[in-house]
Amino acid sequence: MSENMTAEMALLGAVLTDPSILEQVPWFRSSYFALAAHATIFDAIDRTLRERDGNMDLVLLVEELGETGKQLDAVGGPGYLVHLVDATPSVQAAPHYARIVFEHATRRHLSLLGHQMVFEAKGDIGAAVINMVNGLREVQGRLAAYQKAVEK
């Protein structure tokens, strides 16, 4: 499976250190993370920023994750959030970390499509081709949106 946990952690740590980094990667989605806990943290950061008029720090994030049930424990607790910040090599490199995470997510999606095609080819070949073409169009659309955003 294609993933880069170091880049995922560095991106989250950069955003926790400087939430304005998200303005540089408006195209990024939590679904790009390979680790579900990282997607949960990213979504909680986004919620915290929206609900608290753009304010976000570790204390507010811990509160947000604690309010939504057992999410704080599920993501590794406050200690893991601090570790993300401490393990971030460079806040300024966050757009590069986001690109790395996105590229791995795209590879995972393509791999999943390939496995799906093999499975579906055992049945209705017409439906299998249609599903594969639709899946590839989705990846192509995601890639085009990413390229358009980074060219700005």
ZADO-942069 format. One record per residue (C-alpha): residue in one letter; x negated, y negated, z; residue number from 1; chain. Coordinates in pm, whole numbers, plus 32768, in hexadecimal, padded with zeros to 4 digits. Each point is the difference from the previous one (the first is absolute). Layout:
N
resn = A&c1 = X&c2 = Y&c3 = Z&resi = NUM&chain = A
...
This chain:
152
resn = M&c1 = 8000&c2 = 8000&c3 = 8000&resi = 1&chain = A
resn = S&c1 = 7F77&c2 = 7EAC&c3 = 7FA0&resi = 2&chain = A
resn = E&c1 = 7FD7&c2 = 7F18&c3 = 8129&resi = 3&chain = A
resn = N&c1 = 7F0A&c2 = 7F17&c3 = 80A5&resi = 4&chain = A
resn = M&c1 = 8045&c2 = 7FE2&c3 = 8175&resi = 5&chain = A
resn = T&c1 = 7EE2&c2 = 7F0C&c3 = 802E&resi = 6&chain = A
resn = A&c1 = 809E&c2 = 7F0D&c3 = 7F08&resi = 7&chain = A
resn = E&c1 = 8159&c2 = 8030&c3 = 809B&resi = 8&chain = A
resn = M&c1 = 7F79&c2 = 7FB7&c3 = 815B&resi = 9&chain = A
resn = A&c1 = 7F31&c2 = 7ED7&c3 = 7F87&resi = 10&chain = A
resn = L&c1 = 812C&c2 = 7F67&c3 = 7F50&resi = 11&chain = A
resn = L&c1 = 80DA&c2 = 801E&c3 = 8135&resi = 12&chain = A
resn = G&c1 = 7EEC&c2 = 7F7B&c3 = 80E0&resi = 13&chain = A
resn = A&c1 = 7FCF&c2 = 7ED6&c3 = 7F19&resi = 14&chain = A
resn = V&c1 = 8174&c2 = 7FB1&c3 = 8002&resi = 15&chain = A
resn = L&c1 = 800B&c2 = 8022&c3 = 817B&resi = 16&chain = A
resn = T&c1 = 7EDA&c2 = 7F0F&c3 = 8019&resi = 17&chain = A
resn = D&c1 = 808B&c2 = 7F08&c3 = 7F03&resi = 18&chain = A
resn = P&c1 = 816B&c2 = 8038&c3 = 7F96&resi = 19&chain = A
resn = S&c1 = 7FE0&c2 = 7EF5&c3 = 7EF1&resi = 20&chain = A
resn = I&c1 = 7F3A&c2 = 8107&c3 = 7F3E&resi = 21&chain = A
resn = L&c1 = 8151&c2 = 808B&c3 = 7F93&resi = 22&chain = A
resn = E&c1 = 8030&c2 = 7ECC&c3 = 7F26&resi = 23&chain = A
resn = Q&c1 = 7ED9&c2 = 807D&c3 = 7F30&resi = 24&chain = A
resn = V&c1 = 80A3&c2 = 8155&c3 = 7FC5&resi = 25&chain = A
resn = P&c1 = 8176&c2 = 7FBB&c3 = 7FD4&resi = 26&chain = A
resn = W&c1 = 8017&c2 = 812C&c3 = 7F17&resi = 27&chain = A
resn = F&c1 = 7F95&c2 = 80F7&c3 = 810F&resi = 28&chain = A
resn = R&c1 = 8106&c2 = 80EF&c3 = 8090&resi = 29&chain = A
resn = S&c1 = 7FF6&c2 = 80DB&c3 = 8134&resi = 30&chain = A
resn = S&c1 = 804F&c2 = 812D&c3 = 7F26&resi = 31&chain = A
resn = Y&c1 = 7E9D&c2 = 7FED&c3 = 7F78&resi = 32&chain = A
resn = F&c1 = 7F6F&c2 = 807D&c3 = 8149&resi = 33&chain = A
resn = A&c1 = 7FB1&c2 = 8173&c3 = 800F&resi = 34&chain = A
resn = L&c1 = 802A&c2 = 800A&c3 = 8179&resi = 35&chain = A
resn = A&c1 = 8166&c2 = 7FCA&c3 = 8076&resi = 36&chain = A
resn = A&c1 = 7F87&c2 = 7F55&c3 = 813E&resi = 37&chain = A
resn = H&c1 = 7F4E&c2 = 7EFB&c3 = 7F2C&resi = 38&chain = A
resn = A&c1 = 8140&c2 = 7FBE&c3 = 7F3B&resi = 39&chain = A
resn = T&c1 = 80BC&c2 = 7FDA&c3 = 814A&resi = 40&chain = A
resn = I&c1 = 7EFF&c2 = 7F06&c3 = 8080&resi = 41&chain = A
resn = F&c1 = 800C&c2 = 7F3A&c3 = 7EBA&resi = 42&chain = A
resn = D&c1 = 817D&c2 = 7FF1&c3 = 8008&resi = 43&chain = A
resn = A&c1 = 7FF8&c2 = 7F92&c3 = 816D&resi = 44&chain = A
resn = I&c1 = 7F09&c2 = 7EEB&c3 = 7FAB&resi = 45&chain = A
resn = D&c1 = 80EA&c2 = 7F8B&c3 = 7EEB&resi = 46&chain = A
resn = R&c1 = 812F&c2 = 8007&c3 = 80EB&resi = 47&chain = A
resn = T&c1 = 7F41&c2 = 7F47&c3 = 810F&resi = 48&chain = A
resn = L&c1 = 7F97&c2 = 7EEE&c3 = 7F0E&resi = 49&chain = A
resn = R&c1 = 8166&c2 = 7FD6&c3 = 7F7F&resi = 50&chain = A
resn = E&c1 = 80A9&c2 = 8009&c3 = 8154&resi = 51&chain = A
resn = R&c1 = 7F05&c2 = 7F1E&c3 = 80B1&resi = 52&chain = A
resn = D&c1 = 7FDD&c2 = 7EEA&c3 = 7EFF&resi = 53&chain = A
resn = G&c1 = 7EB2&c2 = 8074&c3 = 7F7A&resi = 54&chain = A
resn = N&c1 = 7F67&c2 = 8048&c3 = 8155&resi = 55&chain = A
resn = M&c1 = 7F59&c2 = 8150&c3 = 8030&resi = 56&chain = A
resn = D&c1 = 7EF3&c2 = 8087&c3 = 80E3&resi = 57&chain = A
resn = L&c1 = 7FB8&c2 = 8146&c3 = 80B5&resi = 58&chain = A
resn = V&c1 = 80E4&c2 = 7FA9&c3 = 8126&resi = 59&chain = A
resn = L&c1 = 8127&c2 = 7FB0&c3 = 7F1C&resi = 60&chain = A
resn = L&c1 = 7FBE&c2 = 8133&c3 = 7F2B&resi = 61&chain = A
resn = V&c1 = 7FF5&c2 = 80E4&c3 = 8131&resi = 62&chain = A
resn = E&c1 = 814B&c2 = 7F67&c3 = 806E&resi = 63&chain = A
resn = E&c1 = 8097&c2 = 8038&c3 = 7EA6&resi = 64&chain = A
resn = L&c1 = 7F8F&c2 = 816B&c3 = 7FEF&resi = 65&chain = A
resn = G&c1 = 8079&c2 = 8038&c3 = 8165&resi = 66&chain = A
resn = E&c1 = 8158&c2 = 7F6E&c3 = 7FB2&resi = 67&chain = A
resn = T&c1 = 803B&c2 = 80ED&c3 = 7EDE&resi = 68&chain = A
resn = G&c1 = 8001&c2 = 813B&c3 = 80D0&resi = 69&chain = A
resn = K&c1 = 7ED4&c2 = 80E1&c3 = 801B&resi = 70&chain = A
resn = Q&c1 = 7F42&c2 = 7F61&c3 = 7EE0&resi = 71&chain = A
resn = L&c1 = 7EEC&c2 = 7F78&c3 = 80DB&resi = 72&chain = A
resn = D&c1 = 7FA0&c2 = 815E&c3 = 8075&resi = 73&chain = A
resn = A&c1 = 802D&c2 = 808C&c3 = 7EA1&resi = 74&chain = A
resn = V&c1 = 7EFF&c2 = 7F0F&c3 = 7F6E&resi = 75&chain = A
resn = G&c1 = 7EFD&c2 = 804A&c3 = 810B&resi = 76&chain = A
resn = G&c1 = 8057&c2 = 7EFD&c3 = 8108&resi = 77&chain = A
resn = P&c1 = 7F67&c2 = 7EAD&c3 = 8048&resi = 78&chain = A
resn = G&c1 = 7EA2&c2 = 8097&c3 = 8008&resi = 79&chain = A
resn = Y&c1 = 8019&c2 = 806A&c3 = 7E93&resi = 80&chain = A
resn = L&c1 = 806E&c2 = 7EA2&c3 = 7F9A&resi = 81&chain = A
resn = V&c1 = 7ED1&c2 = 7F6C&c3 = 80B2&resi = 82&chain = A
resn = H&c1 = 7F26&c2 = 8106&c3 = 7F55&resi = 83&chain = A
resn = L&c1 = 8084&c2 = 7F90&c3 = 7EAD&resi = 84&chain = A
resn = V&c1 = 7F90&c2 = 7E9C&c3 = 8047&resi = 85&chain = A
resn = D&c1 = 7EAF&c2 = 806D&c3 = 8089&resi = 86&chain = A
resn = A&c1 = 7FBE&c2 = 80E8&c3 = 7ED9&resi = 87&chain = A
resn = T&c1 = 803E&c2 = 7EF9&c3 = 7EF4&resi = 88&chain = A
resn = P&c1 = 7EBA&c2 = 7FAB&c3 = 7F4D&resi = 89&chain = A
resn = S&c1 = 807D&c2 = 7EC1&c3 = 7F58&resi = 90&chain = A
resn = V&c1 = 814A&c2 = 7F46&c3 = 800C&resi = 91&chain = A
resn = Q&c1 = 7FA7&c2 = 7F4F&c3 = 7EBB&resi = 92&chain = A
resn = A&c1 = 7FE9&c2 = 814D&c3 = 7F4A&resi = 93&chain = A
resn = A&c1 = 816C&c2 = 8057&c3 = 804D&resi = 94&chain = A
resn = P&c1 = 8074&c2 = 7FD5&c3 = 7E95&resi = 95&chain = A
resn = H&c1 = 7EF7&c2 = 80FE&c3 = 7F9A&resi = 96&chain = A
resn = Y&c1 = 8074&c2 = 80F2&c3 = 810E&resi = 97&chain = A
resn = A&c1 = 8166&c2 = 7FD3&c3 = 7F83&resi = 98&chain = A
resn = R&c1 = 7F90&c2 = 8051&c3 = 7E9C&resi = 99&chain = A
resn = I&c1 = 7F51&c2 = 813D&c3 = 8077&resi = 100&chain = A
resn = V&c1 = 8135&c2 = 8072&c3 = 80C0&resi = 101&chain = A
resn = F&c1 = 80DD&c2 = 7FB1&c3 = 7ED3&resi = 102&chain = A
resn = E&c1 = 7F21&c2 = 80C5&c3 = 7F12&resi = 103&chain = A
resn = H&c1 = 8006&c2 = 8130&c3 = 80E4&resi = 104&chain = A
resn = A&c1 = 817A&c2 = 7FE5&c3 = 8020&resi = 105&chain = A
resn = T&c1 = 801C&c2 = 7FFA&c3 = 7E84&resi = 106&chain = A
resn = R&c1 = 7F24&c2 = 8135&c3 = 7FE5&resi = 107&chain = A
resn = R&c1 = 80D8&c2 = 80B4&c3 = 8103&resi = 108&chain = A
resn = H&c1 = 8137&c2 = 7FA3&c3 = 7F3E&resi = 109&chain = A
resn = L&c1 = 7F6E&c2 = 807E&c3 = 7EB9&resi = 110&chain = A
resn = S&c1 = 7F94&c2 = 8144&c3 = 80A8&resi = 111&chain = A
resn = L&c1 = 815D&c2 = 802F&c3 = 808C&resi = 112&chain = A
resn = L&c1 = 8092&c2 = 7FC8&c3 = 7EA5&resi = 113&chain = A
resn = G&c1 = 7F16&c2 = 8109&c3 = 7F74&resi = 114&chain = A
resn = H&c1 = 8069&c2 = 80FD&c3 = 8107&resi = 115&chain = A
resn = Q&c1 = 816B&c2 = 7FA7&c3 = 7FC6&resi = 116&chain = A
resn = M&c1 = 7FD4&c2 = 8033&c3 = 7E88&resi = 117&chain = A
resn = V&c1 = 7F69&c2 = 815B&c3 = 8034&resi = 118&chain = A
resn = F&c1 = 8122&c2 = 8060&c3 = 80E1&resi = 119&chain = A
resn = E&c1 = 810C&c2 = 7F6C&c3 = 7F1B&resi = 120&chain = A
resn = A&c1 = 7F66&c2 = 809B&c3 = 7EC5&resi = 121&chain = A
resn = K&c1 = 807D&c2 = 8150&c3 = 807D&resi = 122&chain = A
resn = G&c1 = 8163&c2 = 7F83&c3 = 7FCB&resi = 123&chain = A
resn = D&c1 = 809F&c2 = 7F15&c3 = 7F05&resi = 124&chain = A
resn = I&c1 = 7EDC&c2 = 7F79&c3 = 7F34&resi = 125&chain = A
resn = G&c1 = 80CA&c2 = 7ED8&c3 = 7F81&resi = 126&chain = A
resn = A&c1 = 8052&c2 = 7F8F&c3 = 8161&resi = 127&chain = A
resn = A&c1 = 7E96&c2 = 8037&c3 = 8066&resi = 128&chain = A
resn = V&c1 = 7F83&c2 = 7F1E&c3 = 7EEA&resi = 129&chain = A
resn = I&c1 = 80FF&c2 = 7EF2&c3 = 8052&resi = 130&chain = A
resn = N&c1 = 7FA2&c2 = 800A&c3 = 8171&resi = 131&chain = A
resn = M&c1 = 7E8D&c2 = 7FEC&c3 = 7FB0&resi = 132&chain = A
resn = V&c1 = 802E&c2 = 7EDC&c3 = 7F10&resi = 133&chain = A
resn = N&c1 = 80D4&c2 = 7F48&c3 = 8103&resi = 134&chain = A
resn = G&c1 = 7EFC&c2 = 8043&c3 = 810B&resi = 135&chain = A
resn = L&c1 = 7EE8&c2 = 7F82&c3 = 7F23&resi = 136&chain = A
resn = R&c1 = 80CA&c2 = 7EC7&c3 = 7FAE&resi = 137&chain = A
resn = E&c1 = 8023&c2 = 7FBF&c3 = 8174&resi = 138&chain = A
resn = V&c1 = 7E88&c2 = 801C&c3 = 802E&resi = 139&chain = A
resn = Q&c1 = 7FC6&c2 = 7F26&c3 = 7ECF&resi = 140&chain = A
resn = G&c1 = 80EE&c2 = 7EF7&c3 = 808B&resi = 141&chain = A
resn = R&c1 = 7F56&c2 = 8005&c3 = 8152&resi = 142&chain = A
resn = L&c1 = 7EAA&c2 = 7FDE&c3 = 7F5B&resi = 143&chain = A
resn = A&c1 = 8076&c2 = 7EE6&c3 = 7F1D&resi = 144&chain = A
resn = A&c1 = 808E&c2 = 7F41&c3 = 812A&resi = 145&chain = A
resn = Y&c1 = 7EBA&c2 = 802E&c3 = 80BB&resi = 146&chain = A
resn = Q&c1 = 7F31&c2 = 7F88&c3 = 7ED7&resi = 147&chain = A
resn = K&c1 = 80E1&c2 = 7ED2&c3 = 7FCE&resi = 148&chain = A
resn = A&c1 = 7FE5&c2 = 7FA2&c3 = 8170&resi = 149&chain = A
resn = V&c1 = 7E86&c2 = 801A&c3 = 800E&resi = 150&chain = A
resn = E&c1 = 7FD1&c2 = 7F36&c3 = 7EC1&resi = 151&chain = A
resn = K&c1 = 80A5&c2 = 7ECD&c3 = 809D&resi = 152&chain = A
